[in-house]
């Protein structure tokens, strides 16, 4: 599979899709969390599993 070139528009599209998909889950572990590193540490493994 050939990777597409990442453009600003494509990045925005993918970020929007990611936010919409993740907003459907009730991640109680993240309620009140303001540390973006903590959020990334929690979300990234889940996103990786989905793309396998």
C-alpha positions as CSV (number, residue, x, y, z in Angstrom):
1,X,0.0,0.0,0.0
2,X,1.4,3.4,-1.0
3,X,1.2,6.1,1.7
4,X,-0.6,9.3,0.8
5,X,1.2,12.6,1.3
6,X,0.0,14.3,4.4
7,X,-1.4,17.7,3.8
8,X,-2.9,20.2,6.2
9,X,-6.4,19.5,4.8
10,X,-5.9,15.7,5.2
11,X,-4.6,16.2,8.8
12,X,-7.7,18.2,9.6
13,X,-10.0,15.6,8.1
14,X,-8.4,12.8,10.0
15,X,-8.4,14.7,13.3
16,X,-12.1,15.4,12.9
17,X,-12.8,11.8,12.1
18,X,-10.8,10.7,15.1
19,X,-12.6,13.1,17.4
20,X,-16.0,12.0,16.2
21,X,-15.1,8.3,16.6
22,X,-13.6,8.8,20.1
23,X,-16.5,11.0,21.3
24,X,-18.8,7.9,21.0
25,X,-17.0,6.1,23.9
26,X,-17.6,6.9,27.5
27,X,-14.0,6.9,28.8
28,X,-14.6,7.3,32.5
29,X,-10.9,7.2,33.1
30,X,-10.5,10.5,31.3
31,X,-13.2,12.5,33.0
32,X,-11.6,15.6,34.5
33,X,-8.2,14.9,33.0
34,X,-6.4,18.0,31.7
35,X,-3.1,16.4,31.0
36,X,-2.8,15.7,27.2
37,X,0.0,13.2,27.7
38,X,-2.2,11.2,30.0
39,X,-5.0,11.2,27.4
40,X,-2.6,10.2,24.6
41,X,-1.2,7.4,26.8
42,X,-4.7,6.0,27.3
43,X,-6.0,6.5,23.7
44,X,-3.0,5.6,21.5
45,X,-3.0,1.8,22.4
46,X,-6.8,1.7,21.7
47,X,-6.3,3.4,18.3
48,X,-3.4,1.1,17.5
49,X,-5.5,-2.0,18.2
50,X,-8.3,-0.8,15.9
51,X,-5.9,-0.4,13.0
52,X,-4.5,-3.9,13.1
